[in-house]
Amino acid sequence: MIPHTSISVVTGLPCPESGIWESMGNFRTTVILYKGEIMPLYCGGKIKWRLIQIC
C-alpha cells in the first residue's frame, strides 16, 4: 500500500511509521523499519528516507 501523503525523515530520527523506506538521492536502496526504530545511515552518511509502502 502506497501512502496517500509523502512521509520523509532524516537519518538519526525515530521512524514515524512501520514500512518500506527508500533512500533519496543519486543511489537508492530500501529498508524495512518499524515504528520507533532509528532511521539508519546510508554508506556511512546521513540521508533523507521516504516511505514507499506501509506494512
N, C-alpha and C positions, 0 to 999 in steps of 0.2 A: 504494500500500500504506500503510495507516494503522499507525503503530507500536503495539505492544501496551502500552507504558508511555508515559506523558506525559513529554516532554522539553521543558524550557523553559530559556531562557538570556537574560540581560540584555545590552543594548547594551554594546559595548566588549570583550566576552569572545570567545574563539575559538569558531567554530561546531563543535559536537561531532559532527555527522552531516550528510552531504550530503542536501539535500531541499528541500521547500517549507515555508517558515516563515510563520506568521501572527502579526501583531501582536495583543497582548492589550490590551483597554481599550475605550473607547467607539467609537473609529473603527478599522476593520480594513482591513488591506492584507496582501498576501502578497509574498514574495520567494523567489527560488531562490538558495540558498547552497551552497557546497561546504565540506567539512570543512576546518577551519583558517582559513577567512576570518573576519574580524572582524564580529561582529553589528552591523548598522548602526543609526544614529539614525533616528527617525521624526519628521518635521516638526520637525527640529532638536533633539529631546529624547531622553533615554534612556527605553527601554521594555523590557518583557519580551516575548520572542518564544517561540512554541510551535510545535514540529514537528508538521505535519499530514500530510506524506507523505514517505517516504524515496525518494530517487532513486538 
